[in-house]
Amino acid sequence: MKTPRSKSAGTYGVRKRNETVQALTMVEVRAVLQLKAYEYRIYPDKKQETLIARTIGSSRFVYNHFLELWNREYEETGKGLTYFACSKLLTKMKRDPETVWLCEVDKFSLQNSLRNLSDAFSRFFKGQNEHPQFKSKKSPRQSYTTQYTNNNIAVSGNFLKLPKLGLVKFADSRDMKGRILNATVRRKSSGKFFVSIICEEEICELPKTDSSVGIDLGIIDFAVMSDGSRHDNNHFTRRMEERLRREQRKLAKRALIAEKRGIRLSEARNYQKQRRKVARLYEKVANQRNEFLNKLSTEIVKNHDIICIEDLNVKGMMRNHKLAKSISDVSWTSLVSKLQYKASWYGKEVISIGRWFPSSQICSECGHKDGKKPLYVREWTCPVCHTHHDRDVNAARNILAEGLRIRALTPGS
């Protein structure tokens, strides 16, 4: 006859089992320090709006001023400037009576303009981008970046503390985690203000699924998987096209009216009001597309350990005027970028397939190469093994096979 265990002994046993499970879970799930951005909409008052505009303008002035000096120095000596040399000159400019107004804005925003310029030249000399260009106040991208130090960036209830601006009301849409590194304040064409805060935090890797997938990107179907599943192309711009066309006509008419009256567009209130309306429509399209891409990329990364995707020459494909609008609407590059950084976060792997790989020409069953096919051919039958293929699913399967082959040949994989 078994001796019944006491209640305390049973509780102790359960607790020990739970601790063992937790310990095993901690061993399996690995957390890695990663950089993550948290974006919030902010609602500055009139005084803060003015200061943001002045800071953006000052950052642009510093960038353009030192870009001109850098170009001149390179022409005269064959060598450019350095970040430290520019930083010393910036300190002198703040003491100069003509540019003493630079002291009135956030000092970190000016230093970051110099860093951005230095990084741009470094990438240019490495062949990673074109020569740095002068910034324009008419550009839709208006922003400045500040650094975190001595708790100058912090959340206080419904307010966000930012350098020089003080407490700014913001939409607290999600909790911020990790160590704050910097913050970028943006003013969009629609007149809205946002802040993007970069944090360094521990992100836990997702559990392994022992699953691999190949992805064929397209226009009719946005993404076709090697398992046969499809993700629809939502055509966000096309849905809004008629409304955009109507509002842009109004914008063009108001520009003509301002021109006839001899009023500059920057001072024409009706024109600026309509311009912001058009910008809000474009912003809505961008937000819809971004939400779709975020959800899709997260779903793919959660469900698969190895993701094989083709490296498309989007810039070259955009030269086809019949497809340019459709290609820009689907935003393939953005999906690939999201897959790459999310895979890095969560311990997954993205394998890029060369753009010249003939994924649509090869039979995924027997490997027979059947030659090029026009875009209107969506299905075909292999003349060797007589397998009937859906063009996109077959391409996705070939991309998966090629990705796994590349991975097997890579040392340390």
Buried (B, 14 or more C-beta within 10 A) or exposed (E): EEEEEEEEEEEEEEEEEEEEEEEEEEEEEEEEEBEBEBEBEBBBEEEBBEBBEBBBBBBBBBBBBBBEBBBEBEEEEEEBBEBEBBBEBBEEBBEEEEBEEBEEBBBBBBBBBBBBBBEBBEEBEEEEEEEBEEBEEEEEEBBBBBBBEEEBBEBEEEBBBBBBBBBBBBEEEEEBEBEBEBBBBBBBBBBBBBBBBBBEBEBEBBEEEEEBBBBBBBBEBBBBBBBEEBBEBBBBBBEBBEEBEEBBEBBEEBBEEBEEEEBEEEEBEBBBEBBBBBBBBBBBBBEBBBEBBBEBBBEBBEBBBBBBBBEBEBEEBEEEEEEEEBBEBBBBEBBBEBBBBBBBBBBBBBBBBEEEBEBBBBBBBEEBEBEEEEEEEEEBEBEEEEBEBBBBBBBBBBBBBBBBEBBEEEEEE
